[in-house]
Amino acid sequence: MSNDAVAGKDSAGAGHGSEGHGTSEHLVKMANDIGHFFGAEPEREDAIAGIANHVAKFWTKRMRDKLTAQIKRDGDAGLDELPREALRRLAAQPAAQASTVQPAPAKQAAH
């Protein structure tokens, strides 16, 4: 048995504090990776909605809160444009509606 286990520390979750999966830098990288995936969408609004929906659906509240706090503290310079906009839209929504983000309506072409 490891010393961490004896001390009551869960080594599987050890990375959530200051290193590994839970760092703000890693969350920025993950958001940018999601942005690269959805960047293949032909419509910018669909890409932003896809990123926002993915983050709302698959990220824990703790992950979202940690990244939001980092952005408020240090700015969003590390985020690419699409995830930055998706996170901005998520932050602007009431919590009850944050589980899905609809793309902005397409502008009608003049006839």
C-alpha positions as YAML, in Angstrom:
chain: A
units: angstrom
residues:
- id: 1
  name: MET
  ca: [0.00, 0.00, 0.00]
- id: 2
  name: SER
  ca: [1.38, 3.42, -0.93]
- id: 3
  name: ASN
  ca: [1.97, 6.23, 1.53]
- id: 4
  name: ASP
  ca: [-0.73, 8.24, -0.29]
- id: 5
  name: ALA
  ca: [-3.27, 5.47, 0.29]
- id: 6
  name: VAL
  ca: [-2.31, 5.29, 3.96]
- id: 7
  name: ALA
  ca: [-2.66, 9.06, 4.30]
- id: 8
  name: GLY
  ca: [-6.13, 8.86, 2.76]
- id: 9
  name: LYS
  ca: [-5.17, 10.43, -0.56]
- id: 10
  name: ASP
  ca: [-6.66, 8.99, -3.70]
- id: 11
  name: SER
  ca: [-3.82, 8.76, -6.20]
- id: 12
  name: ALA
  ca: [-6.31, 8.41, -9.08]
- id: 13
  name: GLY
  ca: [-7.54, 11.95, -8.43]
- id: 14
  name: ALA
  ca: [-4.20, 13.41, -7.42]
- id: 15
  name: GLY
  ca: [-3.94, 15.45, -10.61]
- id: 16
  name: HIS
  ca: [-7.01, 17.56, -9.95]
- id: 17
  name: GLY
  ca: [-5.37, 20.06, -7.65]
- id: 18
  name: SER
  ca: [-2.18, 21.44, -9.03]
- id: 19
  name: GLU
  ca: [-1.04, 19.09, -11.80]
- id: 20
  name: GLY
  ca: [-2.43, 16.91, -14.54]
- id: 21
  name: HIS
  ca: [-6.00, 16.85, -15.80]
- id: 22
  name: GLY
  ca: [-7.28, 19.54, -13.46]
- id: 23
  name: THR
  ca: [-4.85, 22.36, -14.14]
- id: 24
  name: SER
  ca: [-6.14, 25.49, -15.79]
- id: 25
  name: GLU
  ca: [-3.52, 25.12, -18.51]
- id: 26
  name: HIS
  ca: [-4.73, 21.60, -19.27]
- id: 27
  name: LEU
  ca: [-8.34, 22.79, -19.38]
- id: 28
  name: VAL
  ca: [-7.36, 25.50, -21.87]
- id: 29
  name: LYS
  ca: [-5.62, 22.84, -23.99]
- id: 30
  name: MET
  ca: [-8.69, 20.61, -23.80]
- id: 31
  name: ALA
  ca: [-10.99, 23.50, -24.80]
- id: 32
  name: ASN
  ca: [-8.72, 24.30, -27.74]
- id: 33
  name: ASP
  ca: [-8.67, 20.63, -28.79]
- id: 34
  name: ILE
  ca: [-12.47, 20.58, -28.73]
- id: 35
  name: GLY
  ca: [-12.40, 23.79, -30.76]
- id: 36
  name: HIS
  ca: [-10.13, 22.17, -33.37]
- id: 37
  name: PHE
  ca: [-12.55, 19.26, -33.70]
- id: 38
  name: PHE
  ca: [-15.62, 21.46, -34.13]
- id: 39
  name: GLY
  ca: [-13.67, 23.90, -36.30]
- id: 40
  name: ALA
  ca: [-14.36, 21.52, -39.19]
- id: 41
  name: GLU
  ca: [-18.01, 22.60, -39.11]
- id: 42
  name: PRO
  ca: [-18.81, 24.63, -42.22]
- id: 43
  name: GLU
  ca: [-20.78, 27.21, -40.21]
- id: 44
  name: ARG
  ca: [-18.99, 29.16, -37.46]
- id: 45
  name: GLU
  ca: [-22.15, 29.32, -35.33]
- id: 46
  name: ASP
  ca: [-22.55, 25.53, -35.47]
- id: 47
  name: ALA
  ca: [-18.93, 25.10, -34.36]
- id: 48
  name: ILE
  ca: [-19.41, 27.47, -31.40]
- id: 49
  name: ALA
  ca: [-22.65, 25.75, -30.38]
- id: 50
  name: GLY
  ca: [-20.97, 22.33, -30.67]
- id: 51
  name: ILE
  ca: [-18.09, 23.40, -28.44]
- id: 52
  name: ALA
  ca: [-20.42, 24.95, -25.87]
- id: 53
  name: ASN
  ca: [-22.67, 21.89, -25.85]
- id: 54
  name: HIS
  ca: [-19.70, 19.54, -25.45]
- id: 55
  name: VAL
  ca: [-18.33, 21.53, -22.51]
- id: 56
  name: ALA
  ca: [-21.77, 21.81, -20.88]
- id: 57
  name: LYS
  ca: [-22.50, 18.12, -21.33]
- id: 58
  name: PHE
  ca: [-19.16, 16.43, -20.65]
- id: 59
  name: TRP
  ca: [-17.18, 18.74, -18.37]
- id: 60
  name: THR
  ca: [-17.85, 18.70, -14.66]
- id: 61
  name: LYS
  ca: [-19.00, 21.87, -12.96]
- id: 62
  name: ARG
  ca: [-15.65, 21.96, -11.21]
- id: 63
  name: MET
  ca: [-13.80, 21.94, -14.55]
- id: 64
  name: ARG
  ca: [-16.00, 24.70, -15.97]
- id: 65
  name: ASP
  ca: [-15.68, 26.79, -12.81]
- id: 66
  name: LYS
  ca: [-11.91, 26.37, -12.71]
- id: 67
  name: LEU
  ca: [-11.49, 27.50, -16.31]
- id: 68
  name: THR
  ca: [-13.92, 30.40, -15.82]
- id: 69
  name: ALA
  ca: [-11.99, 31.54, -12.74]
- id: 70
  name: GLN
  ca: [-8.69, 31.31, -14.61]
- id: 71
  name: ILE
  ca: [-10.10, 33.39, -17.48]
- id: 72
  name: LYS
  ca: [-11.40, 36.03, -15.06]
- id: 73
  name: ARG
  ca: [-8.05, 36.10, -13.25]
- id: 74
  name: ASP
  ca: [-5.58, 35.87, -16.14]
- id: 75
  name: GLY
  ca: [-7.60, 36.61, -19.27]
- id: 76
  name: ASP
  ca: [-8.38, 34.30, -22.16]
- id: 77
  name: ALA
  ca: [-5.26, 34.77, -24.28]
- id: 78
  name: GLY
  ca: [-4.51, 31.03, -24.29]
- id: 79
  name: LEU
  ca: [-7.89, 30.15, -25.77]
- id: 80
  name: ASP
  ca: [-8.47, 29.98, -29.49]
- id: 81
  name: GLU
  ca: [-11.25, 32.14, -30.91]
- id: 82
  name: LEU
  ca: [-13.99, 29.47, -31.21]
- id: 83
  name: PRO
  ca: [-13.69, 28.01, -27.69]
- id: 84
  name: ARG
  ca: [-13.32, 31.52, -26.26]
- id: 85
  name: GLU
  ca: [-16.65, 32.50, -27.83]
- id: 86
  name: ALA
  ca: [-18.31, 29.22, -26.78]
- id: 87
  name: LEU
  ca: [-17.22, 29.70, -23.16]
- id: 88
  name: ARG
  ca: [-18.37, 33.32, -23.24]
- id: 89
  name: ARG
  ca: [-21.81, 32.20, -24.38]
- id: 90
  name: LEU
  ca: [-21.97, 29.47, -21.73]
- id: 91
  name: ALA
  ca: [-21.07, 31.98, -19.02]
- id: 92
  name: ALA
  ca: [-23.82, 34.32, -20.23]
- id: 93
  name: GLN
  ca: [-26.55, 31.67, -19.95]
- id: 94
  name: PRO
  ca: [-28.57, 30.90, -16.85]
- id: 95
  name: ALA
  ca: [-27.45, 27.62, -15.27]
- id: 96
  name: ALA
  ca: [-30.72, 25.88, -16.12]
- id: 97
  name: GLN
  ca: [-30.20, 26.52, -19.84]
- id: 98
  name: ALA
  ca: [-26.44, 25.91, -19.95]
- id: 99
  name: SER
  ca: [-26.83, 22.23, -20.85]
- id: 100
  name: THR
  ca: [-27.53, 23.06, -24.50]
- id: 101
  name: VAL
  ca: [-26.56, 26.02, -26.63]
- id: 102
  name: GLN
  ca: [-28.36, 26.72, -29.87]
- id: 103
  name: PRO
  ca: [-26.48, 28.26, -32.78]
- id: 104
  name: ALA
  ca: [-27.37, 31.85, -33.50]
- id: 105
  name: PRO
  ca: [-30.03, 32.12, -36.20]
- id: 106
  name: ALA
  ca: [-28.61, 32.38, -39.70]
- id: 107
  name: LYS
  ca: [-28.96, 35.74, -41.34]
- id: 108
  name: GLN
  ca: [-31.54, 35.74, -44.13]
- id: 109
  name: ALA
  ca: [-30.17, 36.61, -47.54]
- id: 110
  name: ALA
  ca: [-31.81, 39.60, -49.22]
- id: 111
  name: HIS
  ca: [-33.88, 38.62, -52.25]
...
